[in-house]
Amino acid sequence: MKTVRIELPSEAVEGLRLPRQEIENRLRLELALHLYGEELASAAVSCRLAGIDRDEFWTHLAARRIPRHYGPEELSEDVVFAGG
């Protein structure tokens, strides 16, 4: 599996109002929600990016009032992403 590493300025990380141990997971979740909301990533890809299951992802979407989009194209992406 390939990975992408993102480096953030330490001043920016220190300026976040989050406990240090929560920063990585929170940033992954925020990125996943944003990409999904902008229709740049499927639900499957977004869940994988955030490191959470689909039910938890749907819960986060609902809490932020981000609409779910799931049509034939996204179904195809999910099938391919799942290896089917």
C-alpha positions as CSV (number, residue, x, y, z in Angstrom):
1,M,0.0,0.0,0.0
2,K,1.3,3.4,-0.9
3,T,1.1,6.2,1.6
4,V,1.3,10.0,1.3
5,R,2.9,12.0,4.1
6,I,1.8,15.6,4.7
7,E,4.1,17.8,6.7
8,L,2.5,20.7,8.6
9,P,4.3,23.6,10.2
10,S,4.9,23.0,13.9
11,E,3.4,26.4,14.7
12,A,0.2,25.4,13.0
13,V,0.0,22.1,14.8
14,E,0.7,23.8,18.1
15,G,-2.0,26.3,17.4
16,L,-4.7,23.7,17.1
17,R,-7.1,23.5,20.0
18,L,-6.9,19.7,20.2
19,P,-5.0,17.4,22.6
20,R,-1.8,16.3,20.8
21,Q,-2.8,12.7,20.8
22,E,-6.0,13.5,18.8
23,I,-4.5,15.6,16.1
24,E,-3.6,13.0,13.5
25,N,-7.0,11.2,13.7
26,R,-8.9,14.4,13.7
27,L,-7.1,15.8,10.7
28,R,-7.7,12.5,8.8
29,L,-11.4,12.7,9.6
30,E,-11.6,16.3,8.6
31,L,-9.9,15.7,5.3
32,A,-12.1,12.6,4.6
33,L,-15.3,14.6,5.4
34,H,-14.2,17.5,3.2
35,L,-13.2,15.4,0.2
36,Y,-16.5,13.4,0.4
37,G,-18.6,16.6,0.8
38,E,-16.9,18.1,-2.3
39,E,-17.5,14.8,-4.1
40,L,-13.8,14.2,-4.6
41,A,-13.8,10.9,-2.8
42,S,-16.3,8.0,-2.5
43,A,-17.6,6.9,0.9
44,A,-15.3,3.9,0.8
45,V,-12.2,5.9,0.2
46,S,-13.3,8.5,2.8
47,C,-13.9,5.8,5.4
48,R,-10.5,4.3,4.7
49,L,-8.8,7.7,4.9
50,A,-10.5,8.5,8.2
51,G,-9.8,5.0,9.6
52,I,-13.5,4.5,10.6
53,D,-16.3,2.2,9.5
54,R,-19.2,3.4,7.3
55,D,-21.7,3.7,10.1
56,E,-19.5,6.0,12.0
57,F,-18.7,8.0,8.8
58,W,-22.5,8.5,8.2
59,T,-22.9,9.7,11.8
60,H,-20.2,12.3,11.2
61,L,-21.8,13.4,7.9
62,A,-25.2,13.8,9.6
63,A,-23.7,15.8,12.5
64,R,-22.2,18.2,10.0
65,R,-25.2,18.2,7.7
66,I,-23.1,17.0,4.8
67,P,-25.5,15.3,2.3
68,R,-24.9,11.7,1.4
69,H,-24.4,11.1,-2.3
70,Y,-24.6,7.6,-3.5
71,G,-25.4,6.8,-7.1
72,P,-24.3,4.3,-9.7
73,E,-20.9,5.9,-10.2
74,E,-20.1,5.8,-6.5
75,L,-21.3,2.2,-6.2
76,S,-18.9,1.3,-9.0
77,E,-16.0,3.1,-7.3
78,D,-16.8,1.3,-4.0
79,V,-16.9,-2.1,-5.8
80,V,-13.5,-1.4,-7.5
81,F,-12.0,-0.1,-4.2
82,A,-13.2,-3.1,-2.3
83,G,-11.5,-5.4,-4.8
84,G,-14.7,-6.8,-6.4
